[in-house]
Amino acid sequence: MRLNLPSALGSAVTTFIWVYIASIFNLPPWVAFLGWTMYFLTGANMNAIRVSAPALVFGAIMAYLNVTVSSWLPSFGYIIPTFIVSIMAFIISLAGSTELLKMVAVSFVGANIYFACGDLFISIILSLVGLGILGPLSDFFTAQFERLLAK
């Protein structure tokens, strides 16, 4: 087993910084952690940000629309909400055939972030903070620890 100490330390420092900042502003740190996870899932580079950002935003907007439309209609038990969420899943999956939204799994993560926190602004902004800031920041710290430990 190979220990990846620089990466572990880089992740720990990034986590400390983010949780501290999120706590000061009373923000849910887990939303950014999911965006950060998408950074690693899709390649941990600038291309990962480029392909994941539209999908995260699209998924959150689709979930918001799902909840909004569901609130306007009678539920008939769970039939109408189930039907509407099925339409959302169909649209997200179909949108995955486009170059811009090809990361279907990331779109579903974006939708689930919105479903979990219930705030479109927080869902989008904090997941993008994780994707576009925490991911590269952890890479930066990892590189610093690699240099320090190589001495």
ROTORNU-150346 format. One record per atom (N, C-alpha, C): x, y, z; residue in one letter. Coordinates in pm, whole numbers, padded with zeros to 5 digits, always signed. Last residue first. Layout:
BEGIN
XYZA
...
end
This chain:
BEGIN
+01227+01684-00010K
+01357+01732+00036K
+01419+01641+00138K
+00976+01600-00051A
+01079+01542-00139A
+01218+01583-00094A
+00809+01749+00106L
+00842+01615+00153L
+00950+01547+00068L
+00787+01984-00049L
+00841+01990+00088L
+00888+01852+00135L
+00669+01889-00285R
+00800+01954-00288R
+00866+01953-00149R
+00426+01793-00178E
+00514+01704-00253E
+00657+01760-00257E
+00316+02026-00073F
+00358+01920+00019F
+00449+01819-00052F
+00262+02161-00313Q
+00353+02221-00214Q
+00406+02115-00118Q
+00079+01987-00432A
+00208+02011-00498A
+00309+02071-00400A
-00131+02015-00246T
-00068+01884-00267T
+00070+01902-00331T
-00200+02284-00285F
-00141+02241-00157F
-00073+02106-00169F
-00298+02261-00552F
-00187+02352-00518F
-00120+02307-00389F
-00512+02086-00518D
-00399+02048-00606D
-00277+02133-00575D
-00673+02243-00357S
-00617+02120-00301S
-00502+02069-00386S
-00733+02442-00546L
-00660+02477-00425L
-00599+02352-00360L
-00885+02304-00742P
-00750+02354-00774P
-00667+02392-00651P
-01111+02244-00557G
-01036+02143-00634G
-00896+02191-00669G
-01198+02494-00459L
-01142+02394-00368L
-01061+02288-00441L
-01273+02622-00710I
-01177+02679-00615I
-01115+02572-00527I
-01452+02482-00873G
-01355+02573-00934G
-01251+02633-00842G
-01602+02307-00702L
-01548+02264-00832L
-01432+02352-00877L
-01670+02468-00482G
-01600+02341-00465G
-01530+02297-00592G
-01801+02676-00614V
-01684+02705-00529V
-01602+02577-00509V
-02011+02535-00726L
-01909+02589-00815L
-01784+02632-00738L
-02154+02482-00496S
-02100+02367-00570S
-01993+02415-00669S
-02217+02745-00421L
-02124+02667-00339L
-02072+02544-00411L
-02388+02829-00637I
-02265+02902-00602I
-02168+02814-00524I
-02599+02632-00647I
-02514+02664-00762I
-02381+02725-00719I
-02704+02618-00385S
-02670+02498-00461S
-02572+02527-00572S
-02756+02888-00325I
-02654+02813-00248I
-02609+02690-00325I
-02963+02931-00517F
-02841+03012-00515F
-02727+02939-00443F
-03160+02739-00445L
-03096+02736-00576L
-02964+02813-00576L
-03208+02544-00176D
-03180+02683-00210D
-03100+02684-00340D
-03230+02282-00084G
-03350+02360-00108G
-03329+02506-00143G
-03050+02080-00020C
-03041+02207+00054C
-03158+02300+00028C
-03135+01849-00164A
-03090+01838-00025A
-03089+01972+00048A
-03201+01940-00419F
-03302+01868-00340F
-03263+01863-00193F
-02947+02046-00495Y
-03063+02134-00473Y
-03169+02065-00388Y
-02802+01806-00504I
-02759+01913-00415I
-02876+02008-00388I
-02941+01673-00704N
-02951+01624-00566N
-02901+01725-00464N
-02863+01823-00927A
-03004+01814-00889A
-03018+01771-00743A
-02587+01774-00925G
-02637+01910-00910G
-02783+01913-00868G
-02597+01498-00977V
-02542+01545-00849V
-02590+01688-00823V
-02698+01507-01236F
-02778+01446-01130F
-02727+01483-00991F
-02480+01630-01362S
-02610+01697-01360S
-02700+01638-01251S
-02291+01430-01328V
-02270+01557-01260V
-02401+01637-01255V
-02396+01236-01499A
-02385+01207-01355A
-02367+01336-01274A
-02365+01367-01748V
-02499+01340-01693V
-02493+01313-01543V
-02188+01549-01911M
-02159+01489-01781M
-02291+01467-01705M
-02274+01688-02135K
-02244+01546-02149K
-02216+01475-02016K
-02358+01945-02194L
-02414+01878-02076L
-02387+01728-02077L
-02223+02028-02428L
-02222+02113-02309L
-02264+02040-02183L
-02280+01830-02619E
-02142+01848-02572E
-02138+01926-02440E
-02571+01629-02556T
-02507+01750-02606T
-02367+01761-02548T
-02672+01416-02427S
-02626+01391-02564S
-02567+01517-02627S
-02771+01506-02190G
-02638+01450-02190G
-02586+01416-02328G
-03034+01559-02231A
-02940+01671-02245A
-02796+01623-02246A
-03138+01311-02155L
-03140+01350-02296L
-03041+01465-02322L
-03106+01328-01876S
-03040+01222-01953S
-03031+01257-02101S
-03267+01550-01818I
-03124+01550-01783I
-03049+01445-01866I
-03515+01452-01911I
-03455+01571-01971I
-03305+01577-01942I
-03556+01229-01740F
-03554+01212-01885F
-03482+01329-01951F
-03564+01355-01492A
-03459+01256-01519A
-03444+01233-01669A
-03796+01511-01529M
-03668+01575-01503M
-03553+01479-01536M
-03986+01309-01554I
-03962+01398-01668I
-03827+01468-01652I
-03970+01212-01294S
-03934+01124-01406S
-03907+01205-01532S
-04070+01425-01154V
-03929+01391-01134V
-03881+01295-01243V
-04337+01409-01248I
-04255+01527-01276I
-04106+01497-01257I
-04423+01161-01147F
-04423+01184-01290F
-04330+01301-01325F
-04406+01213-00874T
-04327+01105-00934T
-04315+01123-01084T
-04594+01419-00842P
-04451+01446-00817P
-04360+01338-00878P
-04830+01265-00926I
-04783+01383-01001I
-04636+01413-00971I
-04840+01045-00731I
-04839+01025-00875I
-04780+01144-00950I
-04873+01035-00464Y
-04738+01066-00510Y
-04728+01058-00662Y
-05176+01182-00433G
-05085+01089-00366G
-04944+01128-00405G
-05218+01410-00599F
-05284+01281-00620F
-05200+01168-00560F
-05114+01674-00589S
-05022+01560-00589S
-05087+01426-00626S
-05179+01955-00797P
-05223+01862-00693P
-05139+01734-00702P
-04912+02192-00865L
-05009+02091-00906L
-05057+02008-00788L
-04714+02357-00774W
-04829+02419-00839W
-04942+02321-00865W
-04510+02197-00686S
-04585+02273-00585S
-04710+02339-00644S
-04401+02100-00923S
-04473+02007-00833S
-04558+02082-00731S
-04271+02330-01013V
-04387+02279-01087V
-04469+02184-00999V
-04069+02344-00809T
-04162+02455-00836T
-04288+02406-00906T
-03931+02103-00833V
-03998+02136-00707V
-04103+02245-00729V
-03841+02131-01101N
-03918+02014-01058N
-03998+02048-00933N
-03685+02360-01088L
-03807+02360-01170L
-03898+02245-01131L
-03481+02257-00922Y
-03561+02372-00880Y
-03693+02377-00957Y
-03379+02060-01091A
-03442+02022-00964A
-03529+02134-00910A
-03279+02223-01298M
-03382+02123-01327M
-03454+02079-01198M
-03083+02365-01157I
-03198+02436-01215I
-03311+02338-01246I
-02905+02158-01093A
-02970+02235-00986A
-03094+02307-01039A
-02829+02076-01353G
-02896+01984-01261G
-02970+02057-01150G
-02702+02311-01449F
-02820+02257-01515F
-02898+02164-01422F
-02481+02328-01273V
-02581+02435-01278V
-02712+02383-01339V
-02345+02090-01336L
-02388+02118-01199L
-02500+02222-01197L
-02299+02131-01614A
-02382+02019-01568A
-02431+02040-01426A
-02125+02350-01625P
-02259+02359-01684P
-02353+02250-01635P
-01901+02233-01471A
-01975+02353-01428A
-02113+02362-01493A
-01778+02018-01607S
-01866+01994-01493S
-01952+02114-01455S
-01613+02106-01810V
-01721+02012-01844V
-01820+01993-01730V
-01443+02290-01675R
-01516+02329-01797R
-01631+02236-01828R
-01332+02133-01473I
-01415+02249-01438I
-01502+02287-01558I
-01189+01954-01627A
-01292+01904-01535A
-01387+02017-01496A
-01003+02119-01747N
-01109+02062-01830N
-01223+02007-01744N
-00831+02166-01535M
-00916+02276-01583M
-01028+02225-01673M
-00864+01868-01330N
-00787+01965-01408N
-00883+02074-01458N
-00984+01622-01243A
-00897+01703-01156A
-00805+01796-01235A
-01171+01449-01370G
-01035+01463-01420G
-00938+01547-01341G
-01419+01411-01255T
-01413+01440-01399T
-01273+01476-01448T
-01378+01364-00985L
-01447+01263-01065L
-01426+01284-01214L
-01269+01606-00894F
-01186+01485-00900F
-01248+01378-00990F
-01493+01772-00927Y
-01364+01810-00983Y
-01276+01685-00999Y
-01681+01648-00770M
-01701+01645-00915M
-01572+01685-00988M
-01578+01713-00519T
-01580+01573-00561T
-01597+01561-00712T
-01639+01983-00520W
-01499+01942-00517W
-01487+01796-00563W
-01917+01966-00498G
-01856+02024-00617G
-01710+01984-00630G
-01927+01854-00242L
-01978+01777-00355L
-01926+01834-00487L
-01817+02061-00093F
-01747+01932-00097F
-01797+01846-00212F
-02012+02256-00116A
-01886+02275-00188A
-01807+02145-00196A
-02198+02133+00056V
-02234+02163-00083V
-02107+02180-00167V
-02084+02118+00310W
-02097+01995+00232W
-02131+02022+00085W
-02101+02362+00445P
-01976+02326+00375P
-01990+02206+00283P
-02347+02593+00440P
-02330+02448+00451P
-02206+02402+00375P
-02257+02895+00615L
-02286+02825+00490L
-02270+02674+00510L
-02188+03102+00797N
-02303+03015+00820N
-02352+02948+00690N
-01951+03232+00771F
-02064+03285+00696F
-02191+03200+00707F
-01786+03076+00934I
-01796+03221+00958I
-01921+03278+00893I
-01810+02828+00807S
-01863+02848+00942S
-01881+02995+00974S
-01674+02870+00568A
-01818+02838+00564A
-01881+02862+00701A
-01412+02907+00670I
-01481+03015+00599I
-01632+02992+00599I
-01371+02649+00784Y
-01357+02770+00865Y
-01433+02886+00799Y
-01400+02485+00565V
-01495+02471+00676V
-01488+02594+00766V
-01180+02575+00405W
-01319+02589+00360W
-01418+02580+00477W
-00952+02516+00563I
-00978+02653+00517I
-01125+02670+00482I
-00982+02236+00597F
-00977+02326+00712F
-01014+02469+00670F
-00968+02150+00329T
-01089+02128+00408T
-01094+02223+00527T
-00704+02219+00268T
-00814+02278+00193T
-00945+02266+00270T
-00570+02051+00450V
-00554+02197+00459V
-00669+02267+00387V
-00653+01797+00357A
-00681+01840+00495A
-00671+01992+00509A
-00554+01790+00097S
-00698+01784+00120S
-00734+01833+00260S
-00280+01798+00154G
-00341+01902+00072G
-00492+01907+00091G
-00252+01557+00297L
-00226+01685+00364L
-00289+01801+00287L
-00315+01376+00093A
-00392+01376+00218A
-00375+01509+00292A
-00114+01436-00092S
-00254+01456-00127S
-00342+01463-00003S
+00120+01362+00056P
+00099+01500+00007P
-00047+01530-00027P
+00067+01080+00115L
+00072+01181+00219L
+00054+01324+00165L
-00039+00824+00021N
-00034+00946-00056N
-00039+01064+00040N
+00116+00516+00063L
+00050+00629+00128L
+00068+00752+00040L
+00060+00216-00091R
+00135+00341-00101R
+00055+00452-00034R
+00084-00118+00000M
+00000+00000+00000M
+00089+00125+00000M
end
